[in-house]
Amino acid sequence: MENSDQRYMVQQDKIKEPNKPPVFARVMRSKEGVFEGVSFIKNKEKASILTMAQAKEAVAWAVKKKSAAHEYATKIIPADQ
């Protein structure tokens, strides 16, 4: 059973440049709240805080849509990390 109080963020690290700072997912939603996609930003404070299900949806979208997805390691991290 998932802990409903736990929140997560999606982080990407460039595989070939380990010293480069990570980027974080900002989830885009329609006015009705429907998931539309993800953009990756440098500012951790502006990144989306997600449930596990939402984080998995964002990772799946990023892996499928990002043209250079094979260049990035995408992972779900606790929001308080």
N, C-alpha and C positions, 0 to 999 in steps of 0.2 A: 504494500500500500504506500502511495506517495505521500510525503509530508506536504500538506497544502500550504504551509507557511514558508517553505523553501523557495527561493527565487534564484534565477540563473541568468548568465550572460553568454553570448556566443563570441568567441575570440578566434582570430586568425593570425598565424605567424607565417612569415615567408620562409619556406624551407631552405632555400639557397642563401639566404641572408639572415642568419640567426641573431645578429646584433641589431637588426632593424626592429624598432618598437612594434608591438602588436597593434592590430586594428580590431574594432568591436562592432557588432551588428546593431544597426538601427532599423527596426522593423517598420515597414510602410503599410498602413491600413487605410481602407476607404472610409468615408464618412459613416458608413454602416458598421464599421469594425471588421470588415473582411480583409484577410491577409492578402497583400498585393506583391510583396517582395521584401528584399533586404538591401540596405546600402551599408558599406563598411566605413567607419569613421575612426579617427585617431583619438578623439576625446572620450575617455571612458565614462565621464560623468554624464554625457549626453546619450550614451548607449541605452538600448531598451533593456528593461528588467523583465524577465519572462518566467513563465511556469516551465516545467520540464517539457510538456507537450508542445508549447509554443517554441521553445528552443530547438527541439527536434525538427519542427516544421521549418524553422529558419535555416538550420544546417542542411536539410534536404534541398531546399531551394538554392542555397549558395553553391552546393556541390553540383547541382544540375545546371544552373544558369551562368555561373561565373565562367567567363571564357578561359581564364587561366587557373581554374580550380585545382589542377594538379600541382601548381606551384605553392599552394598554401596548405598548412596543417590547420584544420578547423576543429575546434573543441568547445565543449560546454563547460563553463566554470561557475562556481557559486558566486552570486552577486556581491557577497561581502569579502571576496578575496582581493 
